[in-house]
Amino acid sequence: MKVVLETQLVLGKTIVAALVRNVVHEHHSGNHVAVIGDRSPLAVVIKVGDQIDAFTLQGEPLAISQLKALYPDAIAALMSTGLS
């Protein structure tokens, strides 16, 4: 499993990103291998200037500590955009 932060929208000093879980499943049968991918959103992250807010898919606020637990480099990735 890999969690990534994907920028979805940049509008002036506002960035809207999605925290997405990517999973690759391997299936072996004899000499054959099948690979299936699965993507699912975990949260929406909004950065306006230096302010970062995160929300669950149900719209509930997500604490920065919870965001970091899902993706430790989320804050650094957003702050490095140069849009602050």
DSSP file (Angstrom, degrees, kcal/mol; ACC not computed):
  #  RESIDUE AA STRUCTURE BP1 BP2  ACC     N-H-->O    O-->H-N    N-H-->O    O-->H-N    TCO  KAPPA ALPHA  PHI   PSI    X-CA   Y-CA   Z-CA
    1    1 A M              0   0    0      0, 0.0     2,-0.4     0, 0.0    22,-0.2   0.000 360.0 360.0 360.0 140.2    0.0    0.0    0.0
    2    2 A K  E     -A   22   0A   0     20,-2.8    20,-3.6     2,-0.0     2,-0.5  -1.000 360.0-153.1-135.1 133.3    1.2    3.5   -0.8
    3    3 A V  E     +A   21   0A   0     -2,-0.4     2,-0.3    18,-0.2    18,-0.2  -0.916  20.7 179.9-106.7 131.1   -0.5    6.7    0.3
    4    4 A V  E     -A   20   0A   0     16,-2.7    16,-3.0    -2,-0.5     2,-0.6  -0.908  27.8-131.5-129.5 156.4    0.1    9.8   -2.0
    5    5 A L  E     -A   19   0A   0     -2,-0.3     2,-0.5    14,-0.2    14,-0.2  -0.946  26.8-168.0-107.7 116.8   -1.0   13.4   -2.0
    6    6 A E  E     -A   18   0A   0     12,-2.9    12,-2.8    -2,-0.6     2,-0.4  -0.923  18.6-132.6-112.9 122.2   -2.3   14.4   -5.4
    7    7 A T  E     +A   17   0A   0     -2,-0.5    10,-0.3    10,-0.2     3,-0.1  -0.565  27.9 173.4 -70.7 127.5   -2.9   18.1   -6.3
    8    8 A Q  E     +     0   0A   0      8,-2.9     2,-0.3    -2,-0.4     9,-0.2   0.732  62.3  12.4-104.6 -31.8   -6.3   18.4   -7.8
    9    9 A L  E     -A   16   0A   0      7,-1.9     7,-2.8     2,-0.0     2,-0.5  -0.984  51.1-169.0-153.4 134.0   -6.7   22.1   -8.2
   10   10 A V  E     +A   15   0A   0     -2,-0.3     2,-0.4     5,-0.2     5,-0.2  -0.991  14.8 167.9-125.2 122.3   -4.5   25.2   -7.9
   11   11 A L  E >   -A   14   0A   0      3,-2.9     3,-1.8    -2,-0.5     2,-0.3  -0.868  64.1 -59.0-137.2  99.2   -6.3   28.6   -7.8
   12   12 A G  T 3  S-     0   0    0     -2,-0.4    -1,-0.0     1,-0.3    36,-0.0  -0.507 122.6 -13.7  63.8-122.7   -4.1   31.5   -6.8
   13   13 A K  T 3  S+     0   0    0     -2,-0.3    36,-2.0    -3,-0.1     2,-0.5   0.245 119.6  98.1 -93.8  12.4   -2.8   30.8   -3.4
   14   14 A T  E <   -AB  11  48A   0     -3,-1.8    -3,-2.9    34,-0.2     2,-0.4  -0.876  49.1-175.5-107.2 130.7   -5.3   28.0   -2.9
   15   15 A I  E     -AB  10  47A   0     32,-2.8    32,-2.8    -2,-0.5     2,-0.5  -0.990   7.1-165.0-122.5 130.7   -4.4   24.3   -3.4
   16   16 A V  E     +AB   9  46A   0     -7,-2.8    -8,-2.9    -2,-0.4    -7,-1.9  -0.975  19.3 174.4-113.6 123.7   -6.9   21.5   -3.1
   17   17 A A  E     -AB   7  45A   0     28,-3.3    28,-3.1    -2,-0.5     2,-0.4  -0.879  24.0-137.3-128.2 158.3   -5.3   18.1   -2.9
   18   18 A A  E     -AB   6  44A   0    -12,-2.8   -12,-2.9    -2,-0.3     2,-0.7  -0.959  11.0-141.4-116.5 133.6   -6.6   14.5   -2.3
   19   19 A L  E     -AB   5  43A   0     24,-2.7    23,-3.7    -2,-0.4    24,-1.3  -0.856  32.8-172.4 -90.5 119.8   -4.9   12.0   -0.1
   20   20 A V  E     -AB   4  41A   0    -16,-3.0   -16,-2.7    -2,-0.7     2,-0.5  -0.933  22.0-143.4-125.5 136.3   -5.2    8.7   -2.0
   21   21 A R  E     -AB   3  40A   0     19,-3.1    19,-2.2    -2,-0.4     2,-0.5  -0.867  17.5-166.3 -97.4 126.8   -4.4    5.1   -1.0
   22   22 A N  E     -AB   2  39A   0    -20,-3.6   -20,-2.8    -2,-0.5     2,-0.4  -0.954   6.9-178.0-113.3 130.5   -3.0    3.0   -3.8
   23   23 A V  E     - B   0  38A   0     15,-2.7    15,-2.4    -2,-0.5     2,-0.5  -0.992  12.0-160.0-129.8 135.2   -2.8   -0.8   -3.4
   24   24 A V  E     - B   0  37A   0     -2,-0.4     2,-0.5    13,-0.2    13,-0.2  -0.971   9.8-161.0-114.7 126.7   -1.4   -3.3   -5.9
   25   25 A H  E     - B   0  36A   0     11,-3.3    11,-2.5    -2,-0.5     2,-0.4  -0.915   1.9-157.7-109.4 129.6   -2.5   -6.9   -5.5
   26   26 A E  E     - B   0  35A   0     -2,-0.5     2,-0.4     9,-0.2     9,-0.2  -0.867   5.1-168.5-104.6 139.8   -0.6   -9.8   -7.1
   27   27 A H  E     - B   0  34A   0      7,-2.7     7,-2.8    -2,-0.4     2,-0.4  -0.989   4.5-163.7-129.3 123.9   -2.1  -13.1   -7.8
   28   28 A H  E     + B   0  33A   0     -2,-0.4     2,-0.3     5,-0.2     5,-0.2  -0.882  14.1 169.3-109.1 135.7    0.0  -16.1   -8.8
   29   29 A S  E >   - B   0  32A   0      3,-2.6     3,-2.2    -2,-0.4     2,-0.3  -0.818  65.0 -59.3-145.1 102.5   -1.3  -19.3  -10.4
   30   30 A G  T 3  S-     0   0    0     -2,-0.3    -1,-0.1     1,-0.3     0, 0.0  -0.466 121.8 -13.9  62.9-122.0    1.3  -21.7  -11.7
   31   31 A N  T 3  S+     0   0    0     -2,-0.3     2,-0.3    -3,-0.1    -1,-0.3   0.306 121.3  92.0 -93.1   8.2    3.4  -19.8  -14.3
   32   32 A H  E <   -B   29   0A   0     -3,-2.2    -3,-2.6     2,-0.0     2,-0.4  -0.809  52.8-166.7-110.2 145.7    0.9  -16.9  -14.5
   33   33 A V  E     -B   28   0A   0     -2,-0.3     2,-0.4    -5,-0.2    -5,-0.2  -0.995   1.2-168.6-128.5 133.9    0.8  -13.6  -12.6
   34   34 A A  E     -B   27   0A   0     -7,-2.8    -7,-2.7    -2,-0.4     2,-0.4  -0.966   4.9-161.4-120.0 140.1   -2.1  -11.2  -12.5
   35   35 A V  E     -B   26   0A   0     -2,-0.4     2,-0.4    -9,-0.2    -9,-0.2  -0.982   6.9-175.5-124.4 130.9   -1.8   -7.7  -11.1
   36   36 A I  E     -B   25   0A   0    -11,-2.5   -11,-3.3    -2,-0.4     2,-0.3  -0.987  10.6-151.5-126.7 134.1   -4.8   -5.6  -10.0
   37   37 A G  E     -B   24   0A   0     -2,-0.4     2,-0.4   -13,-0.2   -13,-0.2  -0.768   8.3-169.0-105.8 152.2   -4.6   -2.0   -8.8
   38   38 A D  E     -B   23   0A   0    -15,-2.4   -15,-2.7    -2,-0.3     2,-0.4  -0.994   1.6-172.2-141.2 130.2   -7.0   -0.3   -6.4
   39   39 A R  E     +B   22   0A   0     -2,-0.4   -17,-0.2   -17,-0.2   -19,-0.0  -0.975   7.8 172.0-123.5 137.9   -7.2    3.4   -5.6
   40   40 A S  E     -B   21   0A   0    -19,-2.2   -19,-3.1    -2,-0.4     2,-0.1  -0.975  30.3-121.7-146.7 133.2   -9.3    5.0   -2.8
   41   41 A P  E     +B   20   0A   0      0, 0.0   -21,-0.3     0, 0.0    16,-0.1  -0.438  23.8 179.7 -71.5 145.1   -9.5    8.6   -1.5
   42   42 A L  E     -     0   0A   0    -23,-3.7    15,-0.5     1,-0.4     2,-0.3   0.713  60.2 -12.9-111.3 -37.7   -8.8    9.1    2.2
   43   43 A A  E     -BC  19  56A   0    -24,-1.3   -24,-2.7    13,-0.2     2,-0.5  -0.986  53.6-120.1-161.4 162.2   -9.1   12.8    2.7
   44   44 A V  E     -BC  18  55A   0     11,-2.5    11,-2.6    -2,-0.3     2,-0.4  -0.955  27.8-163.4-110.5 132.3   -9.3   16.2    1.1
   45   45 A V  E     -BC  17  54A   0    -28,-3.1   -28,-3.3    -2,-0.5     2,-0.5  -0.969   3.3-168.3-121.3 130.6   -6.6   18.7    2.0
   46   46 A I  E     -BC  16  53A   0      7,-3.4     7,-2.8    -2,-0.4     2,-0.5  -0.973   2.3-170.5-122.6 127.5   -6.9   22.5    1.4
   47   47 A K  E     +BC  15  52A   0    -32,-2.8   -32,-2.8    -2,-0.5     2,-0.5  -0.976   6.2 177.6-117.6 123.5   -4.0   24.9    1.6
   48   48 A V  E >  S-BC  14  51A   0      3,-2.4     3,-2.2    -2,-0.5     2,-0.4  -0.960  70.4 -48.1-123.3 110.3   -4.7   28.7    1.5
   49   49 A G  T 3  S-     0   0    0    -36,-2.0    34,-0.1    -2,-0.5   -34,-0.0  -0.528 124.2 -23.4  63.2-121.6   -1.5   30.6    1.9
   50   50 A D  T 3  S+     0   0    0     -2,-0.4     2,-0.4    34,-0.2    -1,-0.3   0.414 116.6 102.3 -99.6   0.3    0.2   29.0    5.0
   51   51 A Q  E <   -C   48   0A   0     -3,-2.2    -3,-2.4    33,-0.0     2,-0.5  -0.727  51.7-168.5 -89.2 129.0   -3.1   27.6    6.4
   52   52 A I  E     +C   47   0A   0     -2,-0.4     2,-0.4    -5,-0.2    -5,-0.2  -0.975   7.3 177.6-120.6 128.7   -3.7   23.9    5.9
   53   53 A D  E     -C   46   0A   0     -7,-2.8    -7,-3.4    -2,-0.5     2,-0.3  -0.971   7.4-165.0-126.5 144.4   -7.1   22.2    6.6
   54   54 A A  E     -CD  45  62A   0      8,-0.6     8,-3.0    -2,-0.4     2,-0.3  -0.960   3.7-170.7-130.9 148.8   -7.9   18.6    6.0
   55   55 A F  E     -CD  44  61A   0    -11,-2.6   -11,-2.5    -2,-0.3    -2,-0.0  -0.985  22.8-120.3-139.2 146.1  -11.3   16.8    5.9
   56   56 A T  E >   -C   43   0A   0      4,-2.9     3,-1.8    -2,-0.3   -13,-0.2  -0.251  43.9 -98.7 -71.0 172.0  -12.5   13.2    5.8
   57   57 A L  T 3  S+     0   0    0    -15,-0.5    -1,-0.1     1,-0.3   -14,-0.1   0.687 126.7  59.2 -68.3 -16.3  -14.7   12.2    2.9
   58   58 A Q  T 3  S-     0   0    0      2,-0.1    -1,-0.3     0, 0.0   -15,-0.0   0.414 122.5-106.8 -89.4   0.4  -17.7   12.7    5.1
   59   59 A G  S <  S+     0   0    0     -3,-1.8    -2,-0.1     1,-0.3     3,-0.1   0.486  72.8 141.2  89.1   4.2  -16.7   16.4    5.6
   60   60 A E        -     0   0    0      1,-0.1    -4,-2.9    -5,-0.0    -1,-0.3  -0.580  60.6-101.4 -78.7 140.6  -15.5   16.0    9.2
   61   61 A P  E     -D   55   0A   0      0, 0.0     2,-0.5     0, 0.0    -6,-0.3  -0.324  31.8-148.1 -60.0 142.9  -12.4   18.0   10.1
   62   62 A L  E     -D   54   0A   0     -8,-3.0    -8,-0.6    -6,-0.1     5,-0.1  -0.970  16.7-125.4-115.1 121.0   -9.2   16.0   10.2
   63   63 A A     >  -     0   0    0     -2,-0.5     4,-2.3     1,-0.1     3,-0.4  -0.285  20.4-118.0 -63.7 150.3   -6.6   17.1   12.7
   64   64 A I  H  > S+     0   0    0      1,-0.2     4,-2.8     2,-0.2     5,-0.2   0.867 117.3  57.1 -57.8 -36.3   -3.1   17.7   11.4
   65   65 A S  H  > S+     0   0    0      1,-0.2     4,-1.6     2,-0.2    -1,-0.2   0.882 107.2  48.0 -63.0 -36.5   -1.8   14.9   13.6
   66   66 A Q  H  > S+     0   0    0     -3,-0.4     4,-1.6     2,-0.2    -2,-0.2   0.893 111.0  50.9 -69.0 -39.7   -4.3   12.5   11.9
   67   67 A L  H  X S+     0   0    0     -4,-2.3     4,-2.5     1,-0.2     3,-0.2   0.927 110.6  48.9 -61.5 -45.2   -3.2   13.8    8.5
   68   68 A K  H  < S+     0   0    0     -4,-2.8    -1,-0.2     1,-0.2    -2,-0.2   0.829 106.3  57.4 -64.9 -31.6    0.5   13.2    9.4
   69   69 A A  H  < S+     0   0    0     -4,-1.6    -1,-0.2    -5,-0.2    -2,-0.2   0.868 112.7  40.7 -66.2 -35.0   -0.4    9.7   10.6
   70   70 A L  H  < S+     0   0    0     -4,-1.6    -2,-0.2     1,-0.3    -1,-0.2   0.872 139.6   7.3 -77.7 -39.0   -1.8    8.9    7.2
   71   71 A Y    ><  -     0   0    0     -4,-2.5     3,-2.3    -5,-0.2     4,-0.3  -0.752  66.0-164.3-148.8  92.4    1.0   10.7    5.2
   72   72 A P  T 3  S+     0   0    0      0, 0.0     3,-0.3     0, 0.0     4,-0.3   0.750  90.1  48.8 -54.3 -30.0    3.9   11.9    7.3
   73   73 A D  T 3> S+     0   0    0      1,-0.2     4,-2.6     2,-0.1     5,-0.2   0.274  78.6 106.3 -95.0  12.1    5.2   14.2    4.5
   74   74 A A  H <> S+     0   0    0     -3,-2.3     4,-2.3     1,-0.2     5,-0.2   0.922  81.0  44.3 -58.7 -48.9    1.9   15.9    3.7
   75   75 A I  H  > S+     0   0    0     -3,-0.3     4,-2.9    -4,-0.3     5,-0.2   0.940 115.4  47.4 -64.4 -47.5    2.6   19.2    5.3
   76   76 A A  H  > S+     0   0    0     -4,-0.3     4,-1.6     1,-0.2    -1,-0.2   0.899 111.7  51.8 -60.4 -40.6    6.2   19.5    3.9
   77   77 A A  H  < S+     0   0    0     -4,-2.6    -1,-0.2     1,-0.2    -2,-0.2   0.914 113.8  43.1 -63.7 -42.7    4.8   18.5    0.4
   78   78 A L  H >< S+     0   0    0     -4,-2.3     3,-1.3    -5,-0.2     5,-0.3   0.899 113.5  50.7 -70.1 -40.2    2.2   21.2    0.5
   79   79 A M  H >< S+     0   0    0     -4,-2.9     3,-0.9     1,-0.3     5,-0.3   0.755 102.3  62.2 -70.9 -22.5    4.5   23.9    2.0
   80   80 A S  T 3< S+     0   0    0     -4,-1.6    -1,-0.3     1,-0.2    -2,-0.2   0.437  76.4  91.7 -82.8   2.2    7.1   23.3   -0.7
   81   81 A T  T <  S-     0   0    0     -3,-1.3    -1,-0.2    -4,-0.1    -2,-0.1   0.720  89.2-133.4 -69.8 -19.3    4.7   24.3   -3.5
   82   82 A G  S <  S+     0   0    0     -3,-0.9    -2,-0.1    -4,-0.2    -1,-0.1   0.632  76.4 111.7  78.0  12.1    5.9   27.9   -3.3
   83   83 A L              0   0    0     -5,-0.3   -34,-0.3     1,-0.2    -3,-0.1   0.302 360.0 360.0-100.7   9.4    2.4   29.2   -3.3
   84   84 A S              0   0    0     -5,-0.3    -1,-0.2   -36,-0.1   -34,-0.2   0.503 360.0 360.0 -77.6 360.0    2.4   30.5    0.2
